Amino acid sequence: MNWTIEQLRAFIAAAEKGSFSAAGRAMGRAQSVVSTHIAMLEDSLGLELFDRSSRSPILTEAGKALLPEAYAVLRQSHRFDSCAVAQYKGDAVRLNIVICHGIPFQGISEGIASLSERYPFVSGSFLIISLDEVWNQVSEGKAHIGVVLGQLPEIKKNCEMMCLGQMRYCLVASRHSSLGRKKHVNMDDLAEERQIVFNSSRAQRYLLNSQYWEVNDVLAAMYWASLGIGWAAVPLGLAKRIARDESMKNLVILDMDTMALATHNIYFIWNNSFSRRDVLESLCRDLKAYYQHVGEQDNNIF
């Protein structure tokens, strides 16, 4: 089969306009050119696409079946052309992003959505991994951008960073647990109960009980807490939202009147060999605005 894109355009135009002459006018071609394109397409396929026995051509069953496929091929052809132009102009962007466990992914996801509108041919990967691995991957150039939470290690080579804002944390547990039944909790109360942490190697300073579970997902930590497995420190805004979900009906935010809510800085890091500074600045600007807003509006954090 040796059909061409131009033949498919003629086929689609004739089907849409109802006649070869109208298709020719729409395409800026003579009717004879359109008729020739369609005839050559039919010869190539070995099928009749139009019934020409009446005054106006009518799609045959084969024509009806192939019309959606012709649209799909034409759309892919347009995308191919656009992608080629983007490559030629340098607009195509490959972006590998990593974030550490404990950072809700909604903020970075919204940033990527905005970025995709500005750069239609952005593509890449998005992974949620450990804090240390985020730094390693960005430092080694395996990832271009990372988002990390909490205290910074010694800055790695090849990395640059910027603080995006702060995230407030609270403690959650099951309403049926001894902690959940207390009106107020204190450090001694917490030390008596099993803890759920994200990264035990970096959480040693926060461990209050030698009995703990380590998980790598904030939603898992909250679900485990709702089941009474232990208590966990999680983002305040996310906890307020999730606590309203039916599957988390037993999750409660512990009363922290006697304790200050913990805050952690959120850092945007990138490998300094990444050449698309416009992409970096665009994403960083969106994320900074997002996290500064959620820092002020806990109830609207998502």
Order of alpha helices (4+ residues) and beta strands (2+ residues): alpha-alpha-alpha-beta-beta-alpha-beta-alpha-beta-alpha-beta-beta-alpha-beta-beta-alpha-beta-alpha-beta-beta-alpha
